[in-house]
Amino acid sequence: MEASARSHSSVLVEDTGTLRPLRDIYAVVAREMPGRVLRIKRVRRAGRQAYAVRVLKADGKRGDIVLDGASLAVIERR
């Protein structure tokens, strides 16, 4: 499935106590690294919650992008 075509419930971001809808995560990934989302994991980066997202890009290569858990800003891209 394409990142922009999925609808999901919310997940809890532990350090802020706010709910981040997965559709918002998919929207950022679709804009920053288009392709098929293979996995989303909650991780910690620099002591903060983050989302590590693995994407299968259109060229068939795998990409990884890490989003800040609170703002969904891109903090790492591979």
Buried (B, 14 or more C-beta within 10 A) or exposed (E): EEBEEBEEEEBEBEEEEEEBEBBBBBBBBBEBBBBBBEEBEBEEBEEBBBBBBBBEEEEEEEBBBBBBBBEBEBBEEE
